[in-house]
């Protein structure tokens, strides 16, 4: 709920703290922001619509695919990272998910005393994130802009297949806090990437991830989480529709290619989970 995270939020206009009052959040200077009836707080500013927001179809596909448990090993690894960070922080953490989507991974990563903050630019995704867990507050915010959080408030920051704003991640994490960055490996979603013409992974991605974080973090270990999934054609279609490939594939052509696959088909989930520690 928003009440669990409101003390950590800041006004995106003046950076003052926010308080909840009825159906809005306000700062001391009088800036007010609406709480949508679906439960998320809109802290987006400006008139330009973000171009990378997930569409309703992408959100529905992600909810269906993740809800079926296909990425459960990844969620379990995130839970372990949050648990370890919570032990270092005294047992209770504020876990921020930048680019949280439906809040699926954040909900699975929270411990019994943790609070979660789901940040995403897609209001369609946030409608689901607001209901994903009783201790998640969902906020509409653009990861590329200054994040609507006070300084040094987050104990853990998750970035799962999402953009990385290194300076802002460093600002909102407490000294010694943990940044968890999840990226696909070149094996991720094989053989679908080749068979369906989905977007492939940059071979130099790991180096670019570390460069994007600047000098505020030190690497704290990385693991590859990999499992073999058995996907029927409906699940294959959801996997293709829930990610960035959805912007670059023709639905009719994609459907024809899916129809030529085995049913079910073996598909690899392969993700690199890299931990970084905020320099004190």
Protein Blocks (a to p, Z undefined) as FASTA:
>chain_A
ZZlmmmmpccfklopacddehjaccdfkopacdddfkopacfbecjbdcfkbccfklmmm
mmmmmmnopmmmmmmmmmmmmmmmmmmnoopacdddehklnommmmmmpcfkbccddddf
blklmmmmmmmpfkbccddddfkbccfbdehkbfbdcdehiacdfklmmmmpcghiacdd
ddddfkgopaklmmnopacddfklmmmmmmmnojmbccebdadddddddddfklmmmmmm
mmmklmmccfklmmmmmmmpccddddddddddddddddZZ
